[in-house]
């Protein structure tokens, strides 16, 4: 099982995700989005799985003062998020082609059941 947690800062949901996998002794990789820039294919995967509108952190004051918070143009949103990963909602937890946004323990449990915890 290959788990990646993409995060900007140690917020409550990021800590919850880390604790969830640690408690189950499942190895994960924490990727700091300040250091690890997302590639186009990764961002497109997240957009397909989670919805491009859902990726925008509209609670962030910096995002609310940017046009990306008020547009439906998916191409513009994608380009903006690639250039400004700090506008992303996090954590994004990925297992292969699957992804979740925030703390989605039921989904993570399903991944473990499907993979047999490996």
Secondary structure, DSSP 8 states (H G I E B T S, - for coil): --EEEEESS--HHHHHHHHHHHHTT--EEEEETTTS---HHHHHHHHHHH-HHHHB-TTSHHHHTSGGGG---HHHHHHHHHH-GGGB-S-EEEETTEEEES--HHHHHHHHHHHTT-
